[in-house]
């Protein structure tokens, strides 16, 4: 049963079931620049009194209860406490109601993004946690046990990688870094790309072969030779259509999704009533044994396609790359001048949880409550220092700036000391011109806050609460400064470490420098090890495969930045704006191409990213369906009338054609096609054994060959293939069919052979032979025919095999002397007695002395 992401309330607050259905906006580029078009006025912030705060703290330290007389004597004291609590609760409830799903806006109106709210059921002190399905829980590796067992391996495990293109972009950089390490662990890699590109030479350096997979070749790849397949992104969907069919549907598949573009289209499909499009994508997603996301927000965005195979391996070089790219074209002084700040101003950027970037929610209200002592000390500018606290959330047009100014007035802070900037602003610029980035959130997030990664990448000193996810990556006073969560005094003390004589301290500069260096490869090792472990749990390792090395030795792994090249931007867009995940290496043509199959060409060309203009309405679909049904009914009526009309008995051609058509429809014995007619008088027929429709493109056509289907009802309709299951009913049992494999096909022909095969010679060949380029060439076919015509006496057995293994480079040894041949492989598997084993087997089969 599929399992969806669940809400795990750490403190017992919230309804996990209600929150499981919630979703939040993708933060991968990683900030949601597209905001709601909300015209509602900003609610006033709760008035948080410092006196009340101290009183409430001291109240909890008294062991004795205050007498009732004290309340009568000091009613204003308790009234102020109740007022603060009531105001804070009322503001929180009002703000929670303001979370409405809808279209957003972005810098330059690049595209439209949808997002969902996770407010419902998520309370202070609780956390939103993604839990993978039962199929992907990382238990003890299967290979750990296999490594302790005796094993005779003759080749290295093979992995196929399907790429949408060979461009030098950031998603490709992540995958390239992972694959290079996997190659070092002992895997053999083969790359299939839909389009060529400038990174071909990089991939050729770490893989044995790079092939461009055109549309005509989608079904001509024998995927069964690989231990597993890795698909890079959404665009590669069409390339593995054959993997949805037998015999390839059982090949392990890992699908990596690094874009939220499809999530945006899913909401469009829901709005337009195109559920069949969503179902098609869900079916494609269900094919993957593991659907891997790079961010914990993605499972919520794609929750409608969840079939229990979602998995998250966090980590990406995107943040550092984006910061480096932005810093090459912008400077701190330039940005401060544009925003009308002085160079002497100390700018502090305050951000909250990534779940609530878009709203002034209770998360920010709690953050401001903790910041109150800090603001009173530094924002009053009594010492001649000019501190400006910039709060980043919501939209610039939502009026939150007035609410902050009102709050500043109540605290008697300097005018303009508290400023509001929306996520529709230049977020990169705000981070770059800030002196300190303060992460003030009450939420313990599952993933590392992306805005902190971006700040560290810009070389800005960061200050954050000591949540486990923060301390996991950031060493206190080395890469940043941490403080005890929920402790305003600890926050103030930690902040003071960054200030010395009216400017940034030496510690702040040291933290900024080491933090930037650390951010460059902060998630690389964890990401690469995560993929290495996932492969061991998903992929199959047959007995003839050498096992890979243990991934525990990869703790010092880094991103392969040389993949992007000297001064390369990482994408083809020259815009200075920060690119979103969906715009990195993502081509929207895959969606339009997918939609054209179910929507008319005229309307599909006009479907915009907003999805409302020139799109078919529900009434259009109803009219179209009625027209199609009417045409179908009319066609069936005419067909029935024609069948009832009398025909002359002498029309033998029509009688023959109708009889053959009837047999085809009922899936009974097929009439002999031209190939069967040509086989009349021939001495040999070679039966090609195959499993399912995926093997059809590899079969021969002509008089020499005949298909032998090992899967029930999977014969080609246009050929006279033999159904092995009908001839040998034991193959109906899946257990025996998998045990016997292609030998079962031979047994089915042998069972009553005179009824189906009336020639002196018989041959068998697997469908794999043609896919691996090991089948008989036309010259050898002629030689074989000539040979059997000359040798008409005695019993002779001919067999053919490739001189070299198709992936000899993946075998034991590297020089030509160690390349595996058929006989050498057979000797390895039979303790050096391959020829003796063959001879013995034939003598027993034919009762020879």
N, C-alpha and C positions, 0 to 999 in steps of 0.2 A: 504493500500500500504506500503510495507516495507520501512523502513527508515534506511539509513546507517549513519555511523559516518560522521559528517560534520566538515568542517574547519570554525572556527569562528574568523575572523580577527578583533582583538580588535581595531586596528588603521586604518582600512580601507584598508590596504595593502593586496595584494594577491588575488587570485581567489579562492573562496570557492569551486566552482564546481570542479575545477581542483584538489584541494587538497583533496576533499572528496574521490577521487579514489586512493590517495596515501596511503602508509602503512609504518609502521616502525617496527623495529625489537623488539622482546620481550626482556625486560630487567629483567625478573624474572628468575634468581637466585639472582641477577637480572641484571647482566651485560652481554652484548653480547660478550663473550670471543671468539666466532668464527668470524673470520675476513675475509675480501675479500682477494683473491690472486691477488693483483694488482701489476703490475710491473711498473706502471707509476711513474715517478719521482715526488718528492714533490715540489709543487710550492712555490716560495719565498713568505715570508710574506710581507705584505705592510709595508713600512717604515713610522712609525708614529712619527713625530717630536714633541718633547715637546714644542718647541717654537711656532710651527704652531698651536699646540693645544691651547696654552694659547691665541695666537692671535685670533684664531677663536672664542674662548669663549668671549674675550673682544669685539670682533666685534659685537656680538649680544647684547651687553649691551649699545652700542652707539645708540642714538636716531637719530643722523644726519648721512647722507650718506657721504662717503668720496668723495671728488672731483676727477675728471678725472686726474687732474694734479698730484695727489698723486700716481696714478698708474704709470705715466711716471717717477716719481721720485724714486719709490721703486718697480721696476718690479720684483725683486727677491722675494719680500715678497709674492706677489700674485702668482707668478710662483710656489713657494714651496707649497702653499695651493692647487693649481690645480693639481700639481704632486701627492700630497698625496691622494687627492680624486680619481684621475684617477687610480693610482696604486691600491688603496684599492678596487675600483669597479671592475677592471680587475681581480684581484686575487679572488674576490668573485665569479665572473662568471666562471672562470676557475675551481675553487674548486667545484662549483655546478655541473659542467659537470662530475666530477670524481665519482659521486654517481652512481654506476652500480650494479644491482642485480646479485647475484651469490652465489656459495658455499662459506662457510667460514671455518675457522680453529678454533680449541679449544685446551685447555690444555690437553695433553695426547691424543689428537685426539679422544675424547670420542664419538662425534657424529657430524653430519653436520647440520648446521642451514641455513635456508633461511631468507632473510630479504628484505624489500622494502624501497625505499627512499620516504621521505615526503618533500624533498627540493622544488619540483616544486609547486609553489603557496604559499609557506610559507615565508613571508618576515620579516625583523626585525620589532619588535614591535607587530607582530601578534601572535596568539596562536592557537594551535591545540586542539580542544575540542570535546569530545564525547558527543553526545546528544542521549538519549534513545528514542526508538520508542514511538509512541503515546499511545500504550497499557500500557506502564510501567512508564508513567510520574507520579511522586509522588505528586498527588493532596491530598486533604484532605481525610483521611482514612475513608473507609466505616464504620468501626467499631465505629468511633467516634459518628456517628449518631445512630447506633444500641445500643450503650451503654446508650443512653438517652431514649430508648423506653422500655415499659413493656415487659418482656421476661420470659418465663418459660423454663429453661434449665434443663435437666436431666442427662447430661453427658458432660465430657470435650472434647474439639476438639482433634481428633486423627491425627497424622502425621506418615507417613511411611518414613523410611530412607533406601536407597539402597546403600550399600558400596561394593566396589570391594574386600576388604579384611578387616581383623580386626588387622592390624599391627599398631605398634606405630610409626607413621611418622608425619612429620610436617603438611601436608594437613589434616590428620585426627585430629591433635591437634586443628586446627582452627575450624573444623566442630564440634568436641566434645565440645569446649568452647561455641559455639553458641547454641548447642542443650541443654546443661545443663542449660543455662539461659532460654531458651524457656520452658523447663520443669517447671522452677520456675514461669513462667508467666501463667501456667495452661494448657499446652499442654500434651497430652499423646503420648509417643513415642514408636514406634515399629521398630526394626532394622532387615533388611534382608541383609546378607553378602554372597558374592559369595565364599569366602574362610575364614576359621577360622584363628585365630591369637592370639597373646599374649595380645591384648587389650580387649578381650572379657569381662573380669571381670569389666573393666572400663565402658564399655557400659551397662552392666547389672545393674550397680549401678544407672544409670539415666534413663533407659528405662524399660518398663514392660516386654518386651520379645525380645530375640535375636535369630534369626533363620538363619541357613545356607541354602542358596537357591541353590540347585543343578540344573543342566541343566534340569533334568526330571521334576522339580517343577516350572520352569519358568512360565508356563501357569496355575498353580494351586493355584494362590493367588487371592483372591477377593479384588481387589484394591478399589472397590466402598465403602468400609466401612471407608475409610480415607477421611478427609477433604482436604488433599493434600499430595503430594509425593515429597521428596527431593532426588535427585540422586547426588552422591558425585563426580563422575569423568567420564572420557571417557570410562573407562573399564567396567562400569556397563551398557553399551548400550544394550547388548543382554538380560539382565535380565528383561527389561521392554518392550520386544517385544509385549506382549499382550496389553500394553497400547496404541498401535497404532490401536487397533481394538475396535469396539463397544462391550460392553457398557463402556469400560474403557477410551476411547479416550477423554472423557469430564472431567476426573478427573484432577484437577489442578496439574501441574508438574513444579518444579523448578530444573533445571539442573546446577550444579556448575562445572565449568571448571577451573582447577588450573594448567594445563599443556599446553605447546605450541607444544607438539609432533605431534598432528594431523595437525596443521598448516604447519609443515614441510612436512608431507605426502601429503597435498593438492597440494603443488607445484610440488611434484613428479608426482602426478596423472595428472596434467596439462601438464607437460613435456612429459610424456609417452602417452598422449592421452586417459587416463582412466577417462573420464568425468562421466561415469556411477557410478564410485566409489564416486566421489564428490557429485553426485546427491543423492546417498543413504545416505550419511552423512547429507546432507542438509535436506532431508526428516526427518531424525531422530531429527535434531536440531529444525525443525519447530514444532515438537510435544510439545516441552517445552513452557509453558506459559511465562517463564522467563529463559533466558540463562545467568547465572551470572558469570562474570569474576572477578578476584581479582586484576587486574591491567588494567590501561587505555590503555595499548598497545595491549592487546589481541583482542579487537573488530576490530582493523585494520588487525591483523594477520588472523583472521577468517572471514574477510569481505565477502568472497565468499559464506559463509553459512548463511549470515544474512537474516532473514525473518521478521525483525522488532521486534524481541523479545530479543535483546541483552541488557544487563544491567551490570553495574559495581558497585560492593561494595568493595571499596579499603580496604586494611588492611590484614596483614598476620604476623605471628610470625617468618617467614622464616629468615629475616635479622638478628635478634638478635640471633636466634639459630645457624645460620651459623657462625656468629662472635665468639660465645662462643665455638663452636666446633673447629674452626681454632686456637683460642687462647690457647687451651689446648695443642696443639702440636707445637706451634711456640712462639718465644719471640722476642721482639723488638731488643735486642742486637744481637741476632743470625742473624736476617734478615739484619741488617745494615752491619754486617760483610760480609754476602754473596754479598751484593750490593756495597761493598767497601766504606762505609760511616763511618766517625768517630762518636763516641758517642756524641761529642760536636757539631756536625753539626745540624743546625736547618732546618728540612726538611718540606717543604710546598707542599702539593699535590694539584694541580689545576685541577679541572674538570669542564666541561661545561654541557649543557643540555643533558639529556639522549637520546634525539632524534638524537644527533650528536656525540655519543661516538666514532663512527667508522671513522670519517673524521676530518681533520683540516678545518672545514667549516667557513662560515662567523660568526657563533656564537662564535667560538674560537677567530677569528680575532677581533671581538668587545670586547671580554673579555680581550685580550692582550692589546688592546687600553686603556681600563680602568685601567689595571694593570701597565701601564707605569710609573706613579709617584711612585707606590709602589716598582717596580723593581729598579728604579733609587736610591731609598732611602736605600733599604735593600740588594739588590743583588750585589752591588758594593763592599761590605765587607770592607769599609774604616775604620770602627771602630774595626777591628779585629774579628768581628763576621762572622761566615761562614753560610750564608743562601743558601740553594739549593731549587730551585723551580722546582718541577717535574710536567710536563704536561702529563695528561693521556687521550689519544685518539688514534684512528687508530691502525695500525699494527707496530710492531717494525721494520719491514723490508721495510717500505715505505719511509724512508729517511727524515722524519719530524725532526729528531734530527739535521740534518745539517741546516735546515731552521731556527730552534730555535737558533742555534749557530750564524748564520749570523745576526739574529735579535739582539742577545746579543752583538755582536761586534759593531753594529751600535749604540747601546745605551751605549757602552763603559762599559759593565758589566764585572765582573770577569769571567775568563774562567771556564766553567763547572758549572756556577751558574744556567743555564737553561738546564734542561734535559727532554728528551722525553721518555715515556714508552707507549707501546701499550697495547691494551686490550687482547692481546694474552700472556701477562705477568701474573705473580701471583698478581692479583689485590688485593686480601686480604692482601698479604704481603706488598704491597705498602701502603695500608691504615694503617696497624698496625704499621709500622716503621715510619710513618709520625708524625710530631709534631703538625701540623695544616692542616686541610682540608679546602680549599677555593673553594666555589662554585661560579664560574664566568660564568654566562650565561645571555644572553639577552632575553631568552624565559620565559614567564610566563606559566609554565606547569600546567596541570589540577591536576596531582597527585604529591604527595610529592616525591622529587628526591630520588630514592632508594639508591644512593651512600652516601647521607647524613645520611640516616637511618643506613647504614652499618658502617659509620664512628662513629656515636654516639654510636652504639652498641659496638664498640671496645674501647670506652672511649677516643676518640680523639676530641679535641675542634674544633668546626666548625664555619665557617664564611660564610655568605650568604647574598644576597640582600634581601630587605624587600618585596618580592613578597607575595601576599595574601596567597598562599599555604604554604609559609615558616612561616609567622607570625601566621598562624592558629594553628600550632603544636609547634613552638619554641618560647619561651619567651626570649626576648632580655636580654643578660647578665645573664641568668639563665640556659637555656639548650644550648645556643649558642649565638653568637653575630651577629646581623644584621646591615646592612648599607643601605643608600638610593641608590636605583638602578640608574645606569648611572652617578654616582657621584664619580670620581676617588679620590677626596680629602676625601670624607666620607669613602671610602674603606681604604685608608691609615690610617686614624684616628682610624677606627675600628680595623685594624690589629695591630696597636701599642698597643692596650689594652692587647694583648696576650704576649707582649714582655716586659721584665723587667730585666735590668742588664745582657743582653746577654743570657737570658734563658726564659722559659715560666713563665708568671706571676702567681700570686695567683688566679687571675680571670680565667685564662686559665685552671688551674687545677680544680677549682671549677666548671666551665662550663663542663669540660670533665666528672667529676664524676656525676653531676646531669643529664647531657645529656644521659649517659649510663643507669642510673636508669629510666629515662623517656622513653627511646627507648624500654625498655623491654615490655611495654604494651601501647605504644603510640597510636596504631590504634585499640586496642581491643574494646573499648566502641563504637566507631563509626561503626565498622564492625558488632558487635552484634546487635546494635540498627537498623542498616540498614537491616539486615535479619528479625528482628522482624517486622519492618514496611512493608517489602516486603511481608511477609506472610499474613498480614492483607489485602493487596491489591490484592493478587492473589488467595488465598484460599477461599473456600466457607464455610459459617457458617450457617447451617440449623437452623430452629426455636427451635429444641430440644437440641441445643448445648449451653453450657455455654460459654460466651465470655472470652477471655484471658485478663489479666491485661494490662494496658497501658505501652508501652515500655519506657516512659519518665523517669522511675525510674532506668534506667540501665547505668547512666553516669559513675559509678565507676566500671564497668566491667573490668575484666582482663583475660588474657589467662590462661588456666588451665595447667600450666607447669608440674604439677604432673602426667599428662597423659603419658608423655614420660618416666617417671620413673627415678630413681637415676642413673645419669651418662649415660643415654641412648643417642645414637647418633642421633636418629630420622630417620635413614634409615639403610638398610642392607649392604650398601657399605662401605668398610673400607678405601677407598681412601681418601687422605688428600685434594684433590682438591675440590674446591667449586662446589657443585652440582647445576645443573640447575633445573628449575621447572619441566621440562619434565622427569628428572631422579628421581624425588621424588615420590615414590609410583606409578610410571607409568610403566606398563608392555607393551612392544611393541607387544606382542602376539596378542592383540586385532586387530591390523592392519593386520597382516599376516592372521589371521583367517578370517577377513572380506574380504581380497583380494583373498583368496583361492576359494571363491565361484564363482569368475569371471575370475580367471587366473589359468592356469594348475598347478598341484602340482609341477611339475619339475621346472617350472620357478619361482613359488612363494617362494620356499625354497631358491632360490639364489638371491632374491631381497634384496639388501643391503640397508643400510640407505642412501647411495649415490644414489641408485636407477638406475644405468646405466648398471652394469654388469649383464649378463645372463638374461636380461629382454626381454619380447616379444616386437618385433618391430611392426610398423604399417603393414609392409608387411606380417609378421607372422599372425597378426589378420585377414588380408584380405584372406589369404590362408585358415585359419581355418574356417572362415565364409563361404567361397565357398564350402569347404568340407561338412560342416553341412547342407548347403542348398541343395547340391547334394544328400545327404543321405535322407533328408526329401522329396525331389521330388520323388526319387525312391520308398520310402515307400508308398507315397500317390498313385503313379501309380499302384503298386502291390495291394493296398487295393481296388482301383477302378476296377481293372481287376477281383479280387476275387468276388466283389459284383455283377458283370455282368454275371458271370458264372452261368449256370443253375444248380439247385439243385433239388434233389428228393423231391416230395411233402410230403413224409413220414418222413422227418427229423424234427420232432416236437420239439426236443430239441434246434436245431439251430434257428428255427422260434421263439420259446419262448425267447431265449437269445437275438436275434436281436431286438425283439419288446421291451424288457425291456431296452436295451441299448438306443434305440431311445427315449424312454420316459425320460430317465435320462438326455440325452443331451439337450432336448428341455425344461427342467425344468418344465414338466407337472406333473401330479399326479404320484407319485412314486408307483411302485409295492410294495405290502405288503412284508416286510422283515420277518425274522424268528420271531422277536418279535411280529408282528401283527398276524402271524399265531398261535403263542402260546396264544395270547389273546382270541382266539376263545373259547367260553365257560366260560370265566372268568366273575366274578360278578362286578369287579371294574377296572377302568383305571384311573391312576393319570396323569394329564397333567402338565408337567414341563414348565413353562413360562420362556423365556430367550430373551435377546436382543443382537443380533450379534454373531460373531464368538468367541468373547472373553468368552462367556458363555458355549461354547461347552464342554470344559473339565469337567465342573461341572454337566453335565447331566447324568442320569442313562441310562443303556442299559438293555433291557429285556422286559418281557411280562407285568409287572405291570405299566411301565411308557411309556409316549409318549411325545415327544417334541412339544412345542407350541411357534412358533417364532413370536415375536412382531415387528420384523424388516423386511421390505419387502425384499424378495429374500435371506434371511440369513439362510435357513434351511440346516441341514446336508444332504448331498447327499446320504449317506449310510443308512439313516433311513427314516421312513415314517412320518416325522414331519409335523405338521399342520401349514399352513401359516395364521396367524390371520388376516392379512391385506386383504387377498383375501376374507375371510369369512365375514369380517366387513369393508367395504370400507371407513368408516369414519376414520379409523386408518391411512389412507393415509395422512391425515392432521396431520402435526407434532404437531400442537397445541393440538388437541384432544388426540393424542397418549401420549403426555407428561402429560396431565391432568388426563387421565384415568389410565395410568401406567399399572400394571398387571391386574387390573379389566377389562381393555379393552380386554384382552385375554379371560377372563371368558365370557364376552359378545359375543365374536366371536364364542365360542362353543355353547352358548345358541341360537345363531341365526341359526335356522334350525338344532337343535341338533339331531333330528332323522336321519338326513342324514349321520352323522359322528359318533355318539355315540349311541349304541344300547344295553347298559348294564344297569342294575338297579342302579348301584352305580357309582358315578363320584367323582374324587378328583382333587385338584389343589395344586401345590407346586411351589414356586419360585426357580429359579436356585441358588439364594443366600443361600438357606438352606444348600445345600451340602458344599458350600464354607465356610460357617460359622459353619460347623459341627452341624447343627440343623435338618438335614433330618432324615427320618425314618431309624432306624437300621434294619438289617435283622430279628431280634427277634420281633420287633414291627410290621414289615410288616406281619409276620406270625400271630401275635395276631390280627391285624386289619382284615385280611382275615377270620380268624376263627370267629371273632365277628360278621361280617356282614352276614356270613352264618347262624349263630344261630338266629339273629334278622331279620326275613323276613317280619315282619309286622310293619306298621307305618313308619313315616318319621323321620329320625334321622340324625343329623349333628355331625360329629366328626371333631375336629381340634386339631392340635398339635403345641406346642411351647416349646422352651428351658426353663428349670427351671430358669437358670441364664443367664443374658446378657453376650455375648461372651467377652465383654470388661468391665465386672463389676468393674474392678479396676479403670476404667476411669469414673465411675459414681460418684454421690454425696455420700460422706461419705467414710470411710475407713474400718470400721469393717464389719463382715459378716452379722450383723443384718440389715445393710443398703444396701446390695447388691440388685440390681434391679431384679425383676422377671417380667414375662410377665404381671401379673395382677397388680403389683405395678406400673409399667410403664404406663399401661393403665389407672389406677386410677389417676395418676398425670396429664395425658393429658385430662382426662374427669372429673376433679374436684371430684374424689373419687367415681364416679358412673359408673365404667366400666361394671360391671355385669348387671346393670340396662340398660345401653346403648345397650349391646349385646341382652338382652332379648327383648327390644323394637324394635330393628332393625329386629330381626327374626320374630317377630309377624307381623310387617308391610310387610315384604317380602312374607310371606306365608299366610297372611290374617287370622291369628289366632285371636280368641277372647281375 
